[in-house]
Amino acid sequence: MESSSLRVAVVCSSNQNRSMEAHYFLSKRGFNVRSFGTGTHVKLPGATPNQPNLYDFNTTYEKMYNDLLIKDRNFYTHNGILHMLDRNRRIKPRPERFQDCKDQFDLIITCEERVYDQVVEDMYSREQETCQLVHVINVDIQDNLEAATPGAFLICELCQCLQYTDDMENDMDLLLQDFEERKGQSFLHTVCFY
């Protein structure tokens, strides 16, 4: 399967850090990729851990950027949030919620087990229309700026392995097993249908 024909979704909680870093890397390598969050709100770090900045998924990255710029330019520059939002607004206008997307993908990669569970639950709750198969794979990535880049490289490498198979449905288990052995990490995997 060629990279441009493999339809990939990358999903984290807020469609800000991990999914957007992977979206950036995959799009630079020619993949047909979209990114999403599964949360009820977009959550960004605030001045204290128990005071996060909450935004609706309809809020643009531009608006979030400008809001944090006004709140405390130095703080949000120092912790990397403004840089992250600047990258995000160059990729797409706003975060998107996975549960609101009706597009079909060949591969959905989640960035933590809780998000994997939410994606699988959402897929099972949908009425099957086309019976098209989709692989859902979890790649655990800590939700911090330092872990997002190596996590994006790992997701990109996994997608590159999968793009060269002629029969992803039958080769997936063997490909994942080989990838797990090489990386020393296990990945949750399930199959859902549209």
C-alpha positions in Angstrom: 0.0 0.0 0.0 1.5 3.4 -1.0 1.8 6.0 1.7 -0.6 8.4 0.0 -3.3 5.7 -0.1 -3.0 4.6 3.5 -5.6 6.8 5.4 -4.2 7.4 8.9 -5.8 9.1 11.9 -3.7 9.9 15.0 -5.6 10.5 18.2 -4.7 11.9 21.6 -6.9 13.6 24.2 -6.9 17.3 23.2 -5.5 17.2 19.6 -2.6 19.5 20.7 0.7 17.8 21.5 1.2 14.1 20.6 -1.3 13.8 17.8 -0.3 17.0 16.2 3.4 16.2 16.4 2.7 12.9 14.7 0.4 14.6 12.2 3.3 17.0 11.3 5.8 14.2 10.8 3.5 11.9 8.8 2.3 14.7 6.5 5.9 15.7 5.8 6.5 12.1 4.7 3.6 12.1 2.3 1.0 10.2 4.4 -2.7 11.0 4.1 -3.2 11.9 7.8 -5.6 13.6 10.1 -5.4 14.2 13.8 -8.0 14.3 16.5 -8.7 14.4 20.3 -11.3 12.5 22.3 -11.7 14.8 25.3 -14.8 16.9 26.1 -12.6 20.0 26.0 -9.2 21.0 24.8 -7.0 21.2 27.9 -3.7 23.1 28.0 -1.4 23.6 31.0 -2.2 26.7 33.1 -0.2 28.7 35.6 -0.8 25.9 38.2 -1.5 22.2 37.6 -5.1 22.5 39.0 -5.9 25.6 36.8 -5.6 24.4 33.2 -6.7 26.5 30.2 -9.9 24.9 28.8 -11.1 25.5 25.3 -14.0 24.2 23.2 -12.9 22.1 20.2 -14.3 24.8 18.0 -11.7 27.3 19.2 -9.0 27.9 16.7 -5.4 27.4 17.4 -4.9 31.0 16.5 -7.4 32.1 19.2 -5.7 29.9 21.8 -2.3 31.3 20.9 -3.5 34.9 21.2 -5.3 34.2 24.5 -2.2 32.7 26.1 0.0 35.4 24.6 -2.2 38.0 26.5 -2.4 35.9 29.7 1.3 35.5 30.1 3.6 35.6 27.1 6.8 34.7 29.1 5.3 31.8 30.9 3.7 30.2 27.8 6.8 30.8 25.7 9.1 29.3 28.4 7.0 26.1 28.8 6.7 25.6 25.0 3.0 26.0 24.7 3.1 29.0 22.3 5.6 27.2 20.1 3.3 24.1 20.0 0.3 26.2 19.1 2.2 28.0 16.4 3.1 24.6 14.9 -0.5 23.5 15.2 -2.0 26.6 13.5 0.3 26.0 10.5 -1.1 22.5 10.1 -4.8 23.1 10.5 -7.2 25.7 11.8 -8.5 24.1 15.0 -8.5 20.8 17.0 -11.0 18.2 16.0 -12.9 15.6 18.0 -12.6 12.0 16.8 -16.2 11.2 17.9 -17.5 14.0 15.5 -15.7 12.7 12.5 -17.5 10.4 10.1 -14.6 9.9 7.6 -13.1 6.4 7.3 -9.5 5.5 7.9 -7.4 2.4 7.3 -5.4 2.9 10.4 -6.2 4.8 13.7 -3.2 5.3 16.0 -3.9 6.4 19.6 -1.3 7.9 21.9 -2.5 6.5 25.3 -4.5 3.5 26.5 -7.4 5.7 27.8 -7.8 7.3 24.3 -7.5 3.9 22.7 -10.4 2.7 24.9 -12.5 5.8 23.9 -11.8 5.3 20.2 -12.7 1.6 20.3 -15.8 2.3 22.3 -16.9 5.0 19.8 -16.2 2.7 16.9 -18.3 -0.1 18.5 -21.2 2.3 19.2 -21.4 3.4 15.5 -23.8 1.7 13.2 -21.9 -0.4 10.7 -22.5 1.0 7.2 -19.7 -0.2 4.8 -18.1 -3.0 6.9 -14.7 -1.5 5.9 -12.1 -2.8 8.3 -9.9 -0.3 10.3 -7.0 -1.2 12.5 -6.8 0.6 15.8 -3.3 0.6 17.4 -2.2 2.2 20.7 1.3 3.7 20.9 1.8 4.9 24.5 3.4 8.4 24.5 3.7 10.5 27.6 1.8 13.8 27.3 4.7 16.2 27.4 6.6 18.2 24.8 9.8 16.1 25.3 8.1 12.8 24.6 6.0 13.9 21.7 8.8 14.0 19.1 10.2 10.5 19.7 6.6 9.3 19.9 5.9 10.9 16.5 9.1 9.2 15.0 7.8 5.8 16.4 4.4 6.3 14.9 5.9 7.4 11.6 8.2 4.3 11.5 5.2 2.1 12.2 3.2 3.6 9.4 6.2 3.2 7.0 6.4 -0.5 7.9 2.6 -0.9 7.3 2.6 1.0 4.0 4.8 -1.6 2.2 2.5 -4.6 2.9 0.3 -5.8 0.1 -2.2 -7.3 2.6 -2.3 -5.3 5.8 -5.3 -7.3 7.1 -3.4 -10.6 7.0 0.1 -9.2 7.7 -0.8 -6.9 10.7 -0.2 -9.4 13.5 3.2 -10.4 12.2 4.2 -6.8 11.4 3.2 -5.7 14.9 5.0 -8.6 16.5 8.2 -7.8 14.6 7.9 -4.1 15.4 7.3 -4.8 19.1 10.4 -7.0 19.2 12.6 -4.4 17.6 11.3 -1.6 19.8 11.0 -3.5 23.0 7.5 -2.1 23.5 4.0 -3.7 23.2 1.1 -2.1 21.3 -2.6 -2.7 21.9 -4.3 -3.6 18.6 -7.9 -4.3 17.6 -10.0 -4.4 14.5 -13.2 -2.3 14.1 -15.6 -1.9 11.2 -17.3 1.1 9.6 
